[in-house]
Every structure is written in structure tokens, then in C-alpha cells.
């Protein structure tokens, strides 16, 4: 596994997600079509769109959903990804949370939202990813739970190489997903990352309409 990284930097580093994407593109100038950027919506799409423009690469999405207790929606207890992949926090407490999420319908609700986003954003078919260099892009990695779910689901599709490009990430979270990847590119790997948004001057949430507008001129064409 190859790791491209720069450390020892203080936030904020980028004015917005687009600037971070251009910075990532400068590090990954080796990418060429038919290599594919696969963004985790919604925030990862803005980063990947800038990379796609600079590198001339096609762009698609790979939907994944955090599972949380509605009483504490910011704390992820699990994540769901395509193909029925679900991951939970480790330990006995995590198993109890998983049982509650199933019992109360929190998991089912996120799986419905996952299916909605797959259809809306036009996530690629498995055959479009097989034997292809796939670079997963997000705007930042804190716990790594949703990323792990996404990578586990993508591994099943047998890409030629599964890689990650992300502006900022927690070091421990990166170590946790490293075995699933051939290459990681991270501009800032930091200890105990609390909030991805603090690394950006602007970090507004994207709407579905904004994601679709970013995808439209850069979208992976079907069929290959």
C-alpha cells in the first residue's frame, strides 16, 4: 500500500472543498482516463469535481449512509453501503447499539435513504467498476466508519486497484482502512480529528440539487 501524505499542518487549510480538490489533483497528477473518481456524497462530490476538472477524469458517486441514534444524530453507531454491507462500532456496546438500530428501524431508514441516493445520483453498476482503477474521494475522514462500509462494498466488485484521495483524515481512522486500499493520498493526516469542517474556511452542506449540478458535466458515461 502506497501512502502519500503531508502532516504537521494547522486548520483551516483550504477556503472550500473545491480548493482542496485542486490540491489533491496536484498530488495525483499520475491519474489518467479510464481511471475513475468515485465520490462519497454529498461533501465528497465537491472535492472530486475539482479533481475531475483538473485531471480530465470521469466522476461518479458511491452512496453510503451513517446509522445513528436519533437522540444523538452526530454520533455514528454504524454505516450502511451498497450490496447489503453494514458495519458497526466494535465491542459489546456496539452490538447493543446494532440491536437497537435494527429494532427501532434506524438501520432500515438509512438503507431506504441509501437506495434513494443510489437512484438519484446514478451510482455505477458493478460491471463499470470491475478491473478499473477506482479512486474513492471524500472531504474528510473522522471515524472512518462510513468509509470502511464503502470500501468493503467496493472490494466485492473486484476493481483493478482501490485507492483513496482525501484532504484531511484522522491518522487512526486511516490505519483502520489501510488494509482495504492499494494507495492512500491525504494532504493532512492528523491525530484526534474532531471535526472535518474546521479544516475548511467554508463547509456548508450540499443539497441533492447541488450534487446533481456538479455531477452533470463530469458524469461517468454509460455504458463504458
Secondary structure, DSSP 8 states (H G I E B T S, - for coil): -EEEE--S--S--BSSHHHHHHHHHHHTTT--TT-EEEE-TTHHHHHHHHHHHHHT-EEEE--EEEEE-GGGTTSEEEEEEGGGEEEE-SHHHHHHHHHHHHHTTHHHHHHHHHHHHHHHHT---GGGTTTSEEEEEES-BSS-HHHHHHHHHHHTT--SEEEEEEEEEEHHHHHHHGGG-SEEEEEEEESS---GGGGBS------HHHHHHHHHTTB--S--
